[in-house]
Amino acid sequence: MSGHGERSGESDMNDETARIGGQTPAQAPRPGRARRLMDVIDERLGIGALGYAVPEHANSLAWSLGGVTAAAFGILMLSGILLVQFYSPTPETANQSVRGIVNDVWGGSVLRGVHFWASQAMYVTAALHLIRVFVTGSFKRPREGNWLIGVALFALITLALFTGTVLKWDQEGFEALGHNVEIGNLLGGAGFWFSAEFANQVSILVRIYGAHVVILPGTILVLMTLHGLLVKRHKISPHPSLPADVSGEQAAAVEPTEPFTHHLRRIGAFGLVLAGVLGILAVLLPPPVGATPVAGIEVTRPPWNFWWLYTLEDWFGLPAILFAEIAFFLFLAAVPFVDRSRNRLWRRRPVSIAAGLLLLLSILTLTLLILVLPVKEHLGA
Amino acid sequence: MVQQALGHLVHDPGNIGPALEKIDAALAAPDQDGVSVAELEQAKAALQTGNSTQGRVLLQESISVALSTLRPATGEETGTTVLLDPLPPRSGLTGADWGILTVSMLAVLTGLVLAYMFRPAENVHELRLLLAWKHRRQEVPPKHERSRRKER
């Protein structure tokens, strides 16, 4: 009997494998060509893994700012690859080659404009993403490590912005470099890379160029990938005003979800808006190219992203730039280790929110103060 | 120092004071190798009479010998030989600019429409209400259990 039963079970199994939805393979409707192509690609590259569920609150603009930052980075990479075809990174020719890109290369002015404005967009969206993560408490357990990666990414974005300023090799860029070299000297041995003496046989501009086109974007790409993989591993953090699961670390199971590909689709739409805005800005507000640089004078102001540091430098001298930057990034790095409560809602975290607000207001005030401060000489002072 | 004088003239053409200071320092410098002192003095005179264009040309010419002996720039050297003015802004939009503007605006509009189409089914406020409703429903026992309790 048992033998018969087993055989019967076997036969059922065979029937199940041979039939799809009650139909034999021959009767089953063949999937479309696009579907089959996707299946072939998925089988080999595993892109189906991107379809994991994300809670619905993650599809708002505020929770998609990290993705918009990545979109800006993509635009920067693309425009940067095109720009390096025409840029010459030697001091004698760098400024001239930027003028050549603007005046002689077809579409060069717009290309440079898109690159410049994309860098500004990346800085702003990364800062807004950082603020959103801070305010919604998304850095809390178990996401502390990913917060630190995010802070490191913000530092790298700032460095990329700085090195890009130097590359145009005008007076503003040269003075920015001068500040960097002096800060490198202040750091002593730790600042060896920033000193001209480290590799005196080549111009520091060439090394800055190497950092801008290889070291920094490469590191950003690696950290961004790690950042994204950790978001997948830890899942999108719960919204502070929505119920979380029992652990308090994940969104509630009852919250509706959407596949991550839908999240990507929405980020793509935001990215398209961003690309359009960058195109408009590049045409209407092309970035300037300053005069060829002269050593020993200080007559320009840094880009707006560094104005708060410039004000501090005016008050306390050049070392203030170094100490303020260190304090700023230490503050950011300390956030998950200081604000350790399980509360994510900003109203229930008055101390950390007040500290963050104070920092933000201080930076904004110092930034605006530059408008009333005269240009001062600090280098070599 | 002559290049520094030129730099001041380029960045602040209305104020020749800092440039004259640098020229005086160059004239008093012990090492004037490669610098034409005569042209430097002429440049100073031109600037003092308000002819800054002539002054800039003379300043540039006064260091032509020194610049001709320069090696390729290394370290922190600027590599500047001729001091160029900032690139003037463009006068107007070309046909290509209008084309890029149009495409960019279309991209913005398309992106906005797509972002609206792909918007989440519920916003946070609606999600809050939905989750609260689901929570209440979980707490309330099913109808048949409620009627059984009544029977008891």
Interface residues (C-beta under 8 A of the other chain):
Chain A: E56 H57 N59 S60 L61 T90 P91 E92 T93 A94 N95 Q96 R99 V102 N103 W106 G107 S109 V110 D170 Q171 F174 L177 G178 V181 A196 E197 N200 Q201 V202 S203 I204 H239 S241 L242 P243 A252 V254 E255 P256 E258 H262 R265 R266 G268 A269 F270 G271 L272 V273 L274 A275 G276 V277 L278 G279 I280 A282 V283 L284 P286 P288 V289 G290 A291 T292 P293 V294 A295 G296 I297 V299 T300
Chain B: M1 Q3 Q4 L6 G7 H8 V10 H11 D12 P18 P72 A73 T74 G75 E76 E77 T78 G79 T80 T81 V82 L83 L84 D85 P86 L87 P89 R90 L93 A96 D97 I100 L101 V103 S104 M105 L106 A107 V108 L109 T110 G111 L112 L114 A115 M117 F118 R119 P120 A121 E122 N123 V124 L127 R128 L130 L131 K134 H135 Q138
